[in-house]
Every structure is written in structure tokens, then in C-alpha cells.
Amino acid sequence: MSKEISPAGNRLIVSDPWSKLRQLTGARIALGRAGGSLPTAAMLDFQLAHARARDAVHLEFDAAGVERQLEERGYRALRVHSAAANRACYLQRPDLGRRLDESSRATLRAFTRAGGESGCDAVFVIADGLSALAAHSHAVVVLELACRALARQGWRLAPVVVAEQSRVALGDEIGHLLGAAQVAILIGERPGLSSADSLGIYLTYAPRVGRTDGERNCISNIRADGLTYDSAARKLVYLMTQARHLRLTGVALKDDSEPG
């Protein structure tokens, strides 16, 4: 354990013997102490991380920007909105974020009646969730990697759905209305103090309203310092392929894919 005098010269900062482990993780370990408190640098770093997490939760979702990214890559997009009218409602009423508003239901029904890809093998949804920053930063790239792999296997995919003020379960209603065999929702995860832009993917076979979390598979922590885009896409394609073969997702579907 090492000790040093603070810049003010009147306080002893005690370093933590685990300090070398900080090189291996973004977790807040081995922060040291100054008397009975954290050193100033560690406290300021904590406050900055907390502010970034709050900003990520309240950041407005640029659905139009996500649509442009998709269109530039040749993907058709449909935009929908949950029953949560705004961000404040979304945060206070999680149940409303799990269901579409009436206008969005009408949009998806009209699409299928007009000869859209009803009965498709899968539909992808990009959603803000609790971190629009994650969706902005990572979702389109991961989706494109997965779609390319699935296209080589002959999968029939619906247009990508861009969902605002969305919880994970919103994908169930979207998938059901489009007649999709599976739905994969790429959604911003709850920000933590080590990451404000973590993307998650939730896969559900035979989506319908009322599906439980135990009937989904989750791929988490997709970001620069977490799971790579390539790894996330490979895992997703593997799980989707297995789900089609076994006709299920959730706790009964295990990720036995090769690491890498």
C-alpha cells in the first residue's frame, strides 16, 4: 500500500494494493482513499460517469437518422411508436413502452394487407430503450452483419422496424403483426457507471404479446469496450438458426457457438 500527499499538501491519499487490476477492467475498483473519503479524482470521475448515464437515458432518439443509415445500406424501414407518448411517460410507465400505439398498429397492418413480407422468417427492430446513444452508435452495423449472413442462408426478412420509446417486449407485438417467425430487437441497455452506450439484442421465437423474458435469448454489452460487432452478429445468427431448428428461444436454447 502506497501513500502520497495531496496537491494541497495537507491530506494523505492512500492507494489501494489492487491498483494494478484496474488495467484489466473498467469496474470501479482500487480507487484508494483520502481519509474516510474517495480521492478527488475518483469522485469527479464517478460524477462524470453518472452524468453521462443520465444523459443517455434522456437523450432523444434520432429515429430519422437511424432510418437514413438503413436506407444508405439498402434496407427498407418502417417506423413505429410505443403507447408512451413521450420520454417522461416512457420512464414512469414501463407497461406503455411494451405496446404499440394505435397509429403504429395501423401502419403494420396496412403494410401486411398491401402485400408486405407477412410470414417472413424474421424481423429486426432497432429501438432506443434506455440508451438511444447505444442504438445510434452500434445497432445498424450489427444488424447489417447479421442480415448479410442470414441472406446467404436464404432467410426472408421483413423491413427493419425503427421503434421509439420502446421496451424489449414491444418487439413481440411487432413480430406478431408482421407474421414473423422470430423477432430480434436491438435496443439500448440501461446505462451503468462504466458504460452509457451498451447495446443489447433480445431474440424471441414465435413472438406474440405476453411472451416472458424466460422465452427470450439475450446478447448483451455490445460496445467498443465490450462484445465486438462481429462476435455479436455471429452469436445472433447462431441463435436464430438454432431457434428455427428447435422452434423455441429462451432458457431451453443455449449458446453453444464457438468463441471468437
Secondary structure by P-SEA (a helix, b strand, c coil): cbbbbcccccbbbbbbcccccccccccccccccccccccaaaaaaaaaaaaaaaaaaacccaaaaaaaaaaaabbbbbbbbcccccaaaaaacaaaaacccaaaaaaaaaaaaacccccccbbbbbbbcccaaaaaccaaaaaaaaaaaaaaaccccccbbbbcccccaaaaaaaaaacccbbbbbccccccccccbbbbbbbbccccccccccccccccccccccccaaaaaaaaaaaaaaaaaacccccccccccccc
